[in-house]
Amino acid sequence: MNAEPIRIGTRESQLAVWQATRVKELLALRGVPGELVFIKSEGDTDLQTPLYEMGVQGIFTRTLDVALLNNKIDIAVHSMKDVPVVMARGLQQAAVLERASSKDLLVPGSMLQDPSVLEAITLGDAAMLNSIPAAEPSSFNSIAAENPSAAAGAGFHFTIATSSLRRKAQWLNRFPDSQLENLRGNVNTRLRKLAESNWHGAIFAAAGLERIGLRPESAVELDWMLPAPAQGAIMVACRLEDEVTLKKCKPLEHEPTSFCVKAERDFLRTLKGGCTAPVSALCHIDGEDAYFEGQVLSLDGKQKIEVKMHTPVYKSYSLGVDAALDVLDRGADKLMKEIRSHLE
């Protein structure tokens, strides 16, 4: 008798379907059949309200969680950065797949083509912008045509699209004269909105664009922008009591990725921040050591508290918690209170 296929719950966006299909393929390689079950999330239906104004955690995962708890699906596939640090009662992490790129990208708009300006953005170097002569109007924006002096140095007034408080805060920390616009929707929708706009660019997660083959050649990596905890990782969730499904999914686990994203999410959890808070974290393993970097920024980007730690892997179970306690001791508690009051 053929085994019943695992019902794999997924959102309907191209990226979500890609991720769920990848899980299905990995299960099939291990002799476990699967079928996709499509479920629309609240985050997919309201494309106007910024995520931080919607007032709930897990806006992209909650509907899948409910379907899982109601036995309509056997597993749910999530972008792990969207998963609340405290999972819904009755659910558990079944597997974390090997991480893709954790980086953020700037996709330039048609009004931002100057190579020198793009290089300064890639480096996050406002001082470098100060040394750039006035840009050609066609390569920067209409402001430069009306006021050439505004196109040099601190006069670069970027208009950048992103709904992420984390990305906004880090961008403003580097380029404080910028205007930030909210941008919602799936990857395809956001790329279309950028093409139809007069923005200088929009910020995307590299993994999302690369997974579905939509990374533009013009995109530049923002190496200075620290990612959201677990960015680039895919998580599979199942019911807490479903040991059979858990056993089938466990071979998909990539232990180094699981270790690193746990530290990053521990950092966020200890800070009592939600998925939309301007909190960044990245952990990586090099040899026998684990390296951690974390940041907390004020919403306007003017205040930044950061931490860097490394420790032998065998001693690093509490690495994310230790890093969070360090920044809390240096004023992050006050910043987080201000952030939470804004999000409530």
URGIHU-V865684 format. One record per pair of residues at least 12 apart in sequence whose C-alpha atoms are under 10 Angstrom apart, sorted by the first residue. I is the first residue (numbers start at 1). J is the second residue. Records with the same first field share a line. If there is no record, write none. Layout:
I->J, J
This chain:
2->33
3->31, 32, 33, 34
4->32, 33, 34, 35
5->24, 28, 32, 33, 34, 35, 36, 74
6->24, 27, 32, 33, 34, 35, 36, 37, 73, 74, 75, 245, 248
7->24, 33, 34, 35, 36, 37, 38, 68, 71, 72, 73, 74, 75, 76
8->20, 21, 23, 24, 34, 35, 36, 37, 38, 64, 68, 72, 73, 74, 75, 76, 77, 236, 237, 238
9->35, 36, 37, 38, 39, 63, 64, 65, 67, 68, 72, 73, 74, 75, 76, 77, 78, 236, 237
10->36, 37, 38, 39, 40, 41, 61, 63, 64, 73, 75, 76, 77, 78
11->36, 37, 38, 39, 40, 41, 43, 44, 60, 61, 63, 64, 76, 77, 78
12->37, 38, 39, 40, 41, 44, 186
13->38, 39, 40, 44, 185, 186, 187, 188, 189
14->186, 187, 188, 208, 211, 212
15->79, 186, 187, 188, 207, 208, 209, 210, 211, 212, 213
16->38, 77, 78, 79, 186, 208, 212, 234
17->36, 37, 38, 77, 212
18->208, 211, 212
19->77, 78, 79, 208, 211, 212, 234, 235
20->34, 35, 36, 37, 38, 75, 76, 77, 78, 234, 236
21->34, 35, 36, 77
22->77, 97, 234
23->36, 76, 77, 97, 234, 235, 236, 249, 252
24->36
26->97, 249, 251, 252
27->248, 249, 250, 251, 252
30->248, 249, 251, 252
31->248
32->248, 249
34->74, 75
35->73
36->73, 75, 76
37->67, 72, 73, 74, 75, 76
38->64, 73
39->63, 64, 67, 73
40->60, 61, 63, 64
41->58, 59, 60, 61, 62, 63, 64
42->54, 58, 59, 60, 61, 62, 63
43->58, 59, 60, 61, 62, 63, 184, 185, 186
44->59, 60, 184, 185, 186
45->185
46->184, 185
47->183, 184, 185, 186, 189
48->182, 183, 184, 185
49->163, 182, 183, 184
50->162, 163, 164, 165, 182, 183, 184, 276
51->163, 164, 165, 182, 183, 184, 275, 276, 343
52->163, 164, 165, 274, 275, 276, 277, 342, 343, 344
53->276, 342, 343, 344
54->343, 344
55->343, 344
56->274, 275, 276, 343, 344
57->82, 83, 84, 85, 86, 274, 275, 276
58->81, 82, 83, 84, 85, 86, 87, 88, 274, 275, 276
59->82, 83, 84, 275
60->78, 79, 82, 83, 84
61->76, 77, 78, 79, 80, 82, 83, 84, 87, 88
62->82, 83, 84, 87, 88
63->76
64->76, 77, 78, 237
65->87, 88, 89, 90, 91, 237, 238, 239
66->88, 91
68->90, 91, 237, 238, 239
69->88, 89, 90, 91, 238, 239, 240
70->239
71->238, 239
73->238, 239
74->237, 238, 239, 242, 245, 246
75->91, 92, 93, 94, 236, 237, 238, 239, 242, 245, 246, 249
76->93, 94, 235, 236, 237, 238, 239
77->94, 95, 96, 234, 235, 236, 237, 238
78->96, 233, 234, 235, 236, 237
79->208, 230, 231, 232, 233, 234, 235, 236
80->96, 97, 228, 229, 230, 231, 232, 233, 234, 235, 236, 261, 265, 275
81->227, 228, 229, 230, 231, 232, 233, 234, 235, 261, 264, 265, 275, 276
82->228, 229, 230, 231, 234, 235, 274, 275, 276
83->230, 234, 235, 237, 265, 274, 275
84->265, 268, 269, 273, 274, 275, 276
85->229, 262, 264, 265, 266, 267, 268, 269, 270, 272, 273, 274, 275
86->265, 269, 274
87->237
88->239
89->239, 240
90->238, 239, 240, 241, 242
91->237, 238, 239, 240, 241, 242
92->236, 237, 238, 239, 240, 241, 242, 246
93->235, 236, 237, 238, 239, 240, 246, 249, 250
94->235, 236, 237, 238, 239, 240, 242, 243, 245, 246, 247, 248, 249, 250, 251, 252, 253
95->234, 235, 236, 237, 238, 246, 247, 248, 249, 250, 251, 252, 253, 254, 255, 258
96->230, 233, 234, 235, 236, 237, 249, 250, 251, 252, 253, 254, 255, 256, 257, 258, 259, 261
97->232, 233, 234, 235, 236, 250, 251, 252, 253, 254, 255, 256, 257, 258
98->232, 233, 234, 235, 252, 253, 254, 255, 256, 257, 258
99->207, 230, 231, 232, 233, 234, 235, 254, 256, 257, 258, 260, 261
100->206, 207, 208, 210, 211, 231, 232, 233, 234, 257
101->205, 206, 207, 208, 210, 211, 227, 231, 232, 233
102->205, 206, 207, 208, 226, 227, 228, 229, 230, 231, 232, 233, 282
103->204, 205, 206, 207, 221, 222, 223, 224, 225, 226, 227, 228, 231, 232, 282
104->167, 203, 204, 205, 206, 207, 208, 219, 220, 221, 222, 223, 224, 225, 226, 227, 228, 231, 232
105->122, 201, 202, 203, 204, 205, 206, 207, 209, 215, 219, 220, 221, 222, 223, 225
106->118, 121, 122, 160, 161, 200, 201, 202, 203, 204, 205, 206, 216, 218, 219, 220, 221, 222
107->160, 161, 191, 194, 200, 201, 202, 203, 204, 215, 216, 217, 218, 219, 220, 221
108->160, 194, 195, 199, 200, 201, 202, 203, 216, 218, 219, 220
109->140, 159, 160, 191, 194, 195, 196, 197, 198, 199, 200, 201, 202, 218, 219
110->138, 139, 140, 141, 194, 195, 196, 197, 198, 199, 200, 201
111->137, 138, 139, 140, 141, 142, 197, 198, 199, 200, 201
112->135, 137, 138, 139, 140, 141, 158, 198, 199, 200, 201
113->135, 136, 138, 139, 140, 141, 200, 218
114->135, 136, 137, 138, 139, 140
115->139
116->128, 129, 131, 132, 133, 135
117->129, 132, 135, 139, 140, 153, 156
118->218, 219, 220, 221
119->220, 221
120->132
121->171, 174, 175, 220, 221, 222, 223, 224
122->219, 220, 221, 222, 223, 224, 225
123->174, 220, 221, 222, 223, 224, 225
124->170, 171, 173, 174, 175, 222, 223, 224, 225
125->174, 175, 224
126->153, 154, 156, 173, 174, 175, 176
127->153, 154, 174, 175
128->153, 154
129->151, 152, 153, 154, 155, 156, 175
130->151, 152, 153, 154, 155, 156
131->152, 153, 154
132->151, 152, 153
133->148, 149, 151, 152, 153
134->147, 148, 149, 150, 151, 152, 153, 155, 156
135->148, 149, 150, 151, 152, 156
136->148, 151
137->151
140->156, 157, 158, 200
141->156, 157, 158, 198, 199, 200
142->198
143->155, 156, 157
144->156, 157
154->175, 176, 177, 178
155->177, 178
156->175, 176, 177, 178
157->175, 176, 177, 178, 179, 200
158->175, 176, 177, 178, 179, 180, 199, 200, 201
159->177, 178, 179, 180, 181, 198, 199, 200, 201, 202
160->178, 179, 180, 181, 182, 183, 194, 198, 199, 200, 201, 202, 203
161->179, 180, 181, 182, 183, 184, 190, 193, 194, 197, 199, 200, 201, 202, 203, 204
162->180, 181, 182, 183, 184, 190, 201, 202, 203, 204
163->180, 181, 182, 183, 184, 185, 202, 203, 276
164->182, 183, 184, 203, 204, 228, 275, 276, 277, 278
165->182, 275, 276, 277, 278, 279, 297, 298, 299, 300, 301, 339
166->225, 226, 227, 228, 275, 276, 277, 278, 279, 280, 295, 296, 297, 298, 299, 301
167->180, 203, 204, 225, 226, 227, 228, 277, 278, 279, 280, 299, 301
168->180, 181, 182, 203, 278, 297, 299, 300, 301
169->225, 277, 278, 279, 296, 297, 298, 299, 300, 301, 302, 303, 304
170->224, 225, 226, 227, 278, 279, 280, 295, 296, 297, 298, 299, 300, 301, 302, 303, 304
171->203, 222, 224, 225, 300, 301
172->298, 299, 300, 301, 302
173->297, 298, 299, 300, 301, 302, 303, 304
174->224, 225, 301, 302
175->301
176->300, 301, 302
179->199
180->199, 202
181->199, 202
182->202
183->202, 203
186->208
187->204, 205, 208, 209, 212, 214
188->209, 212, 214
190->202, 203, 204
191->203, 204, 209, 214, 215, 216
201->219
202->219
203->219, 220, 221, 222
204->219, 221
205->221, 227, 228, 231, 232
206->219, 220, 221, 222, 231, 232
207->231, 232, 233
208->231, 232
211->232
225->280
226->279, 280, 281, 282, 293, 294, 295
227->264, 278, 279, 280, 281, 282, 294, 295
228->264, 265, 268, 275, 276, 277, 278, 279, 280, 281, 282, 294, 295
229->260, 261, 262, 263, 264, 265, 266, 267, 268, 275, 279, 280, 281, 282, 283, 294
230->257, 258, 260, 261, 262, 263, 264, 265, 280, 281, 282, 283
231->261, 264, 280, 281, 282
232->257, 261
233->257, 258, 261
234->257, 258
235->252, 253, 258
236->249, 250, 252, 253
237->249
256->283, 284, 285, 290
257->283, 284, 285
259->283, 284, 285, 290, 313, 316, 317
260->281, 282, 283, 284, 285, 290, 291, 292, 319, 320
261->281, 282, 283, 284, 320
262->283, 317, 318, 319, 320
263->281, 282, 283, 284, 290, 292, 316, 317, 318, 319, 320, 321, 322, 323
264->279, 280, 281, 282, 283, 284, 292, 293, 294, 319, 320, 321, 323, 324
265->280, 281, 282, 320, 321
266->281, 317, 318, 319, 320, 321, 322, 323, 324
267->279, 280, 281, 282, 292, 293, 294, 295, 318, 319, 320, 321, 322, 323, 324, 325, 327
268->280, 281, 294, 295, 296, 320, 321, 323, 324
269->320, 321, 324
270->320, 321, 322, 323, 324, 325, 328
271->296, 321, 323, 324, 325, 327, 328, 332, 333, 336, 337
272->324, 333, 336, 337, 340
273->296, 336, 337, 339, 340
274->340, 343
276->343
277->296, 297, 298, 299, 336, 339, 340, 342, 343
278->295, 296, 297, 298, 299, 301, 336, 339
279->294, 295, 296, 297, 298, 305, 306, 336
280->293, 294, 295, 296, 297, 306
281->293, 294, 295, 296, 306, 307, 308, 320, 323
282->294, 295, 308, 320
283->308, 309, 310, 319, 320
284->310
285->310, 311, 312, 313
286->312, 313
287->312, 313
288->311, 312, 313, 314
289->310, 311, 312, 313, 314, 315, 316
290->309, 310, 311, 312, 313, 314, 315, 316, 317, 319
291->308, 309, 310, 311, 312, 313, 316, 319
292->307, 308, 309, 310, 311, 316, 319, 320, 323
293->306, 307, 308, 309, 310, 320, 323
294->306, 307, 308, 309, 320, 323, 324, 327
295->307, 308, 323, 324, 327, 332
296->324, 327, 328, 331, 332, 333, 335, 336
297->332, 335, 336, 339
298->332, 334, 335, 336, 338, 339
299->335, 336, 338, 339, 342
303->332, 335
304->331, 332, 335
305->326, 327, 328, 330, 331, 332, 335
306->323, 324, 326, 327, 330, 332
307->323, 324, 326, 327, 330
308->323, 326
309->322, 323, 326
310->323
